[in-house]
Amino acid sequence: MGYFGDASRLEDTGARMQLTLYTDYSLRVLIYLGLKDEGLATITEISDNYDISRNHLVKVVHNLSNNGFIHTVRGKGGGMRLAFAPEDINVGAVVRSTENNFNIVECFDRENSTCPITPVCALKGALKEASRNFIAVLDRYTLADVLINRDELAASFKSIKIHEKPPVSGVLHS
């Protein structure tokens, strides 16, 4: 097999599709809220626990609320919580709602592409397939899947206390 033919080399080099920080922060907010058993979380609380900019989180929370993933309560004593149970929040849907595009190469952007081989390039098809498969994998996961190690996740934060939650009826956990 040629130098580039060995797919295991991708793991060694760190090659990956990359999401924006905006999407990363959106997923982090949902993870935090999914761990919070009682009450509302605040932007400051989440910002402090992740050590990320409060200003960035204001925009992220606004978008998550507009897209229906979280409920927000304004005013004194306000905050946010998940709008749905974690098993009803699809990771792929969150990513699609937070990413502006999936133009992993310039030629995917028809308006701004300057590549002269775009009309005849066969690589474009392979990259489009890879992009579709990337999202298809994320579509197979829910927030509940991401929260499978609740205790370990909660232990990473300063202010989350985990209460034992009964398994969702009809769902088998191995």
Backbone bond lengths (Angstrom), bond angles and torsions (degrees), N, CA, C in turn:
res aa  C-N    CA-C-N  psi(-1)  N-CA   C-N-CA  omega(-1)  CA-C   N-CA-C  phi
1 M - - - 1.443 - - 1.533 108.00 -
2 G 1.320 116.97 141.48 1.455 122.05 -179.12 1.512 111.98 -68.88
3 Y 1.302 114.85 170.95 1.459 121.50 -178.48 1.522 111.75 -52.43
4 F 1.311 117.37 -41.57 1.462 120.61 -176.99 1.517 112.63 -93.87
5 G 1.320 118.47 0.60 1.457 121.43 -176.56 1.508 114.16 -83.13
6 D 1.306 118.83 -13.86 1.446 122.18 -176.78 1.533 109.77 -92.21
7 A 1.325 116.44 104.82 1.468 121.21 -175.87 1.525 112.20 -62.95
8 S 1.330 118.50 -25.54 1.463 119.84 -179.40 1.521 111.18 -64.83
9 R 1.320 117.98 -21.55 1.465 121.24 179.02 1.529 111.01 -65.66
10 L 1.331 118.00 -24.47 1.460 120.21 179.66 1.512 111.33 -60.98
11 E 1.340 116.48 -39.99 1.456 119.56 179.08 1.521 110.28 -66.37
12 D 1.328 116.91 -38.04 1.454 120.81 -178.63 1.526 112.19 -66.36
13 T 1.329 117.46 -33.53 1.466 120.48 -175.86 1.518 112.56 -92.49
14 G 1.314 117.76 -7.16 1.459 119.97 -179.40 1.521 112.79 79.59
15 A 1.343 118.39 12.76 1.465 120.93 179.43 1.516 109.11 -62.41
16 R 1.339 115.39 135.69 1.459 119.21 -177.89 1.522 110.15 -165.14
17 M 1.314 113.68 162.57 1.457 118.42 169.11 1.520 104.52 -83.29
18 Q 1.302 117.90 141.94 1.450 119.99 -174.41 1.515 111.41 -119.57
19 L 1.321 114.95 131.96 1.450 121.53 174.97 1.523 108.78 -90.84
20 T 1.314 116.10 159.20 1.457 120.39 178.02 1.532 110.09 -72.46
21 L 1.323 116.04 160.35 1.461 120.61 174.33 1.520 110.66 -59.88
22 Y 1.315 116.48 -32.57 1.467 121.59 178.74 1.530 110.22 -58.54
23 T 1.321 116.28 -45.80 1.469 120.82 178.51 1.517 110.36 -68.11
24 D 1.321 116.73 -42.57 1.460 121.51 177.70 1.527 109.90 -56.31
25 Y 1.329 117.26 -49.24 1.460 121.21 179.94 1.526 111.40 -64.30
26 S 1.313 117.14 -36.58 1.475 120.28 177.64 1.519 110.62 -62.20
27 L 1.310 116.90 -44.87 1.461 120.58 178.80 1.526 110.82 -66.05
28 R 1.320 116.63 -37.67 1.469 119.99 177.94 1.530 111.36 -63.54
29 V 1.320 117.30 -41.99 1.464 120.77 177.94 1.526 109.64 -59.80
30 L 1.320 116.78 -45.85 1.465 120.02 -179.49 1.525 111.38 -64.32
31 I 1.322 117.46 -38.96 1.462 120.24 177.26 1.523 109.75 -61.89
32 Y 1.316 116.82 -46.86 1.458 120.85 179.83 1.531 110.75 -58.93
33 L 1.318 115.86 -48.14 1.466 119.94 -179.52 1.522 111.41 -64.90
34 G 1.327 116.48 -34.55 1.458 120.08 178.04 1.521 113.05 -66.79
35 L 1.313 116.12 -24.94 1.465 120.66 177.66 1.519 112.92 -85.24
36 K 1.305 116.16 -23.35 1.472 121.64 -174.67 1.527 108.55 -77.98
37 D 1.321 115.47 108.87 1.462 120.44 -175.48 1.524 113.59 -79.35
38 E 1.315 116.24 -30.46 1.466 118.80 -173.81 1.515 110.47 -132.33
39 G 1.307 115.56 145.15 1.456 121.17 172.86 1.514 114.13 72.79
40 L 1.313 113.25 -172.03 1.450 121.53 -178.61 1.526 109.55 -103.06
41 A 1.305 116.16 150.26 1.462 121.61 173.56 1.522 107.91 -102.00
42 T 1.307 116.58 150.35 1.461 120.48 177.10 1.527 109.63 -107.65
43 I 1.322 114.44 161.15 1.470 119.55 177.35 1.524 109.51 -61.21
44 T 1.322 117.40 -41.66 1.462 120.78 -179.92 1.524 111.03 -62.14
45 E 1.314 116.80 -42.20 1.467 121.49 178.36 1.527 110.77 -59.50
46 I 1.323 116.59 -47.19 1.464 120.60 -179.18 1.529 110.00 -67.40
47 S 1.321 116.15 -42.47 1.462 121.13 178.38 1.526 110.83 -58.78
48 D 1.317 117.01 -45.54 1.464 121.44 179.64 1.527 111.89 -64.60
49 N 1.324 116.88 -40.98 1.460 120.16 -177.97 1.526 113.10 -70.23
50 Y 1.314 117.43 -33.80 1.467 120.82 178.45 1.529 112.50 -95.09
51 D 1.334 116.69 -9.77 1.461 122.07 -176.29 1.538 110.67 55.13
52 I 1.332 114.47 50.53 1.464 120.81 176.05 1.533 108.84 -126.63
53 S 1.307 115.24 162.17 1.460 121.98 -174.21 1.527 112.40 -59.54
54 R 1.322 115.37 129.00 1.460 121.29 175.54 1.524 109.91 -62.15
55 N 1.339 117.29 -39.74 1.465 121.26 -179.98 1.523 112.00 -60.26
56 H 1.329 117.05 -40.79 1.468 119.95 176.49 1.529 110.30 -62.52
57 L 1.327 115.61 -42.57 1.464 119.73 -177.01 1.518 112.92 -66.92
58 V 1.319 117.74 -30.45 1.470 120.15 177.88 1.528 109.20 -58.25
59 K 1.326 117.14 -45.80 1.470 121.31 179.43 1.521 111.43 -66.96
60 V 1.318 116.32 -41.42 1.469 121.22 179.84 1.524 110.60 -61.96
61 V 1.330 116.27 -47.91 1.471 121.17 -178.86 1.526 110.57 -63.37
62 H 1.302 116.70 -40.98 1.471 120.79 177.84 1.533 110.06 -58.05
63 N 1.314 117.02 -46.78 1.462 121.30 179.75 1.533 111.75 -65.18
64 L 1.337 116.78 -44.07 1.472 119.59 178.82 1.526 110.99 -61.16
65 S 1.321 116.71 -37.42 1.457 121.15 177.36 1.535 110.87 -68.34
66 N 1.322 116.66 -46.70 1.473 120.49 178.76 1.516 112.44 -60.28
67 N 1.324 116.78 -31.72 1.461 120.93 179.89 1.527 112.99 -89.32
68 G 1.334 117.00 2.47 1.460 120.98 172.64 1.512 115.99 82.05
69 F 1.329 118.71 11.57 1.458 120.43 -179.89 1.523 112.20 -82.22
70 I 1.345 116.49 -26.64 1.459 120.33 179.72 1.524 109.88 -134.62
71 H 1.333 114.95 157.55 1.462 122.46 171.44 1.524 107.00 -106.15
72 T 1.309 115.48 137.86 1.459 119.83 176.43 1.519 109.84 -117.58
73 V 1.326 114.91 148.37 1.455 122.25 177.69 1.522 106.40 -124.81
74 R 1.324 116.25 122.18 1.466 121.25 -178.16 1.519 111.28 -85.09
75 G 1.326 114.19 162.06 1.455 120.28 172.24 1.512 113.74 91.00
76 K 1.331 113.59 -177.89 1.457 120.30 179.84 1.524 109.58 -59.80
77 G 1.296 116.02 131.87 1.463 120.89 -177.14 1.520 112.35 80.03
78 G 1.320 117.04 6.44 1.457 121.35 -179.63 1.518 112.24 -79.47
79 G 1.293 114.20 -178.76 1.460 120.72 -179.10 1.515 109.41 161.98
80 M 1.305 115.40 -149.80 1.463 119.98 -177.95 1.516 111.13 -146.11
81 R 1.336 113.86 159.90 1.463 121.80 175.25 1.523 107.12 -151.67
82 L 1.309 115.60 166.40 1.464 119.57 177.41 1.523 109.97 -63.19
83 A 1.311 116.87 144.49 1.462 121.51 177.03 1.525 111.27 -83.13
84 F 1.325 116.09 -20.84 1.464 121.87 -177.96 1.521 108.95 -137.65
85 A 1.302 115.73 164.33 1.465 120.46 173.01 1.535 108.35 -62.93
86 P 1.332 117.76 148.38 1.466 120.12 -178.65 1.527 114.12 -53.88
87 E 1.299 117.52 -32.55 1.473 119.45 -179.65 1.529 112.37 -71.38
88 D 1.321 116.86 -10.86 1.463 121.52 179.39 1.529 113.34 -103.78
89 I 1.324 116.88 5.66 1.468 120.71 177.87 1.523 108.10 -109.37
90 N 1.316 116.05 112.47 1.454 122.72 -176.49 1.533 110.56 -86.53
91 V 1.323 116.34 128.57 1.469 121.40 -178.22 1.530 110.83 -62.14
92 G 1.326 117.74 -42.49 1.460 120.70 178.66 1.515 112.09 -60.38
93 A 1.319 117.32 -39.63 1.473 121.07 178.69 1.516 110.71 -64.76
94 V 1.329 117.05 -39.67 1.466 120.41 178.23 1.528 109.56 -63.56
95 V 1.316 117.00 -45.92 1.468 120.90 -178.52 1.526 110.42 -62.32
96 R 1.322 117.09 -44.52 1.475 119.44 178.71 1.521 111.60 -61.93
97 S 1.335 117.39 -32.84 1.468 119.96 -178.09 1.526 112.72 -78.81
98 T 1.316 117.51 -14.14 1.462 119.84 -175.85 1.528 113.63 -111.00
99 E 1.305 117.82 -19.26 1.467 120.98 179.71 1.521 109.11 -90.92
100 N 1.323 116.61 132.51 1.467 120.66 177.86 1.519 111.99 -68.77
101 N 1.306 116.15 -36.39 1.461 120.53 179.74 1.515 108.83 -161.90
102 F 1.282 115.15 171.84 1.459 121.12 175.63 1.522 108.99 -120.46
103 N 1.307 116.11 40.29 1.457 122.31 179.02 1.521 108.85 -78.44
104 I 1.319 115.62 84.23 1.461 119.07 -176.86 1.522 112.23 -76.06
105 V 1.324 116.54 -14.42 1.465 121.97 173.05 1.523 108.38 -137.35
106 E 1.302 116.12 158.57 1.459 122.07 -175.13 1.533 112.94 -56.57
107 C 1.310 117.23 -37.53 1.473 119.42 -174.14 1.527 113.02 -68.41
108 F 1.337 118.34 -14.68 1.460 120.03 176.03 1.527 111.67 -70.44
109 D 1.302 116.51 -20.31 1.463 122.64 178.73 1.527 108.15 -95.69
110 R 1.319 116.44 90.29 1.468 121.64 -173.76 1.524 113.28 -56.82
111 E 1.314 117.24 -37.31 1.468 120.67 -176.81 1.525 113.00 -70.50
112 N 1.334 117.42 -32.04 1.456 120.18 -173.73 1.523 114.86 -114.11
113 S 1.314 117.62 2.55 1.462 120.22 -178.58 1.525 110.82 -69.84
114 T 1.314 114.77 131.71 1.469 120.30 177.21 1.525 111.57 -113.46
115 C 1.311 117.51 3.29 1.462 121.03 -177.07 1.528 109.98 -70.51
116 P 1.317 117.70 123.87 1.470 120.35 -176.63 1.525 114.77 -71.92
117 I 1.341 118.18 -16.67 1.472 118.98 -178.02 1.522 113.13 -97.50
118 T 1.315 117.42 1.63 1.463 121.47 -177.04 1.531 113.40 -48.52
119 P 1.331 119.93 -46.42 1.473 118.87 -176.95 1.531 114.57 -63.77
120 V 1.324 117.75 -22.19 1.465 120.08 -175.22 1.526 113.30 -121.06
121 C 1.304 117.77 6.59 1.470 122.16 -173.93 1.531 111.42 -79.03
122 A 1.325 115.91 123.41 1.461 121.34 178.67 1.530 112.19 -80.50
123 L 1.325 117.24 -22.20 1.458 121.13 179.56 1.524 111.24 -62.83
124 K 1.309 115.97 -32.80 1.468 121.75 -178.90 1.532 111.11 -54.86
125 G 1.315 117.90 -41.99 1.465 121.60 179.87 1.518 112.32 -64.17
126 A 1.313 116.63 -41.86 1.465 120.67 179.10 1.521 110.49 -65.17
127 L 1.330 116.27 -40.62 1.458 119.66 -179.61 1.531 111.82 -70.07
128 K 1.322 117.42 -35.24 1.473 119.67 175.58 1.527 110.38 -64.99
129 E 1.325 116.39 -40.91 1.457 120.24 177.85 1.531 110.60 -62.81
130 A 1.333 116.48 -42.91 1.466 120.51 178.47 1.525 110.78 -61.10
131 S 1.315 116.96 -42.33 1.455 121.69 179.52 1.530 110.89 -63.25
132 R 1.329 116.79 -44.63 1.472 120.87 177.76 1.530 110.86 -61.46
133 N 1.326 116.31 -41.88 1.456 119.68 -179.28 1.517 112.26 -68.42
134 F 1.313 116.79 -33.71 1.464 121.62 176.26 1.529 109.60 -57.36
135 I 1.309 116.45 -49.83 1.467 120.95 179.96 1.527 110.91 -68.83
136 A 1.331 117.31 -37.63 1.467 120.47 179.58 1.526 111.02 -60.34
137 V 1.319 117.63 -37.71 1.461 120.37 177.21 1.525 109.64 -65.45
138 L 1.325 117.83 -45.88 1.467 120.61 179.36 1.531 111.28 -62.21
139 D 1.320 117.03 -32.00 1.467 121.02 178.03 1.529 112.52 -64.40
140 R 1.313 117.95 -19.20 1.466 121.50 179.87 1.528 112.65 -81.94
141 Y 1.326 117.44 -5.31 1.460 121.26 -175.43 1.521 111.96 -116.69
142 T 1.324 114.39 145.72 1.460 121.10 173.73 1.527 108.28 -114.18
143 L 1.312 115.46 170.32 1.454 119.85 175.51 1.531 110.50 -59.42
144 A 1.311 117.58 -34.56 1.466 120.61 178.43 1.524 110.92 -60.78
145 D 1.326 117.83 -37.76 1.461 120.95 177.53 1.524 111.15 -63.37
146 V 1.323 115.38 -38.14 1.463 121.27 -179.19 1.532 110.80 -71.62
147 L 1.317 116.45 -25.63 1.469 121.64 -178.26 1.524 113.02 -93.71
148 I 1.309 117.29 14.98 1.463 122.09 -174.90 1.532 111.57 -58.05
149 N 1.336 117.07 -31.42 1.469 121.21 178.70 1.534 110.69 -104.44
150 R 1.318 114.81 54.58 1.474 122.63 -175.25 1.523 113.95 -49.58
151 D 1.320 116.82 -46.10 1.463 119.83 -175.56 1.524 111.78 -63.33
152 E 1.322 115.62 -44.47 1.469 119.51 -179.94 1.521 111.14 -66.85
153 L 1.321 116.49 -40.16 1.464 120.06 177.89 1.529 110.64 -62.91
154 A 1.313 116.22 -47.87 1.463 120.64 -177.80 1.523 111.08 -62.74
155 A 1.316 117.16 -34.87 1.460 121.00 179.88 1.532 111.21 -65.51
156 S 1.328 117.23 -18.20 1.462 121.60 179.38 1.524 112.32 -77.96
157 F 1.318 117.28 -13.41 1.459 122.09 -176.01 1.518 111.45 -108.32
158 K 1.331 115.03 153.62 1.463 121.80 -179.45 1.521 112.33 -75.25
159 S 1.331 117.13 -32.89 1.461 118.45 -165.15 1.521 115.96 -122.23
160 I 1.313 118.27 16.98 1.473 117.75 179.79 1.519 109.87 -107.47
161 K 1.298 115.14 128.72 1.458 122.42 174.37 1.526 107.05 -110.04
162 I 1.315 116.46 127.27 1.464 121.56 -178.43 1.520 109.55 -93.68
163 H 1.309 114.90 131.77 1.457 121.70 172.64 1.521 106.30 -108.85
164 E 1.299 116.19 143.86 1.461 119.76 -179.46 1.515 109.47 -61.81
165 K 1.331 116.22 125.77 1.460 120.71 178.33 1.511 108.96 -107.81
166 P 1.309 118.17 135.92 1.456 119.52 176.58 1.518 109.76 -68.86
167 P 1.349 117.73 148.37 1.468 119.02 177.42 1.522 111.18 -61.60
168 V 1.303 116.06 150.03 1.463 121.78 177.94 1.509 107.61 -64.78
169 S 1.341 117.24 131.84 1.451 120.40 -177.75 1.517 110.87 -60.99
170 G 1.314 114.71 136.83 1.471 119.97 178.38 1.518 113.14 86.45
171 V 1.318 118.22 -3.62 1.453 121.46 179.45 1.517 108.62 -110.03
172 L 1.310 117.22 125.58 1.444 121.84 177.98 1.505 109.31 -93.37
173 H 1.307 116.77 132.86 1.461 121.51 176.64 1.511 107.99 -110.14
174 S 1.317 115.90 132.96 1.467 118.41 179.21 1.503 111.86 -98.07
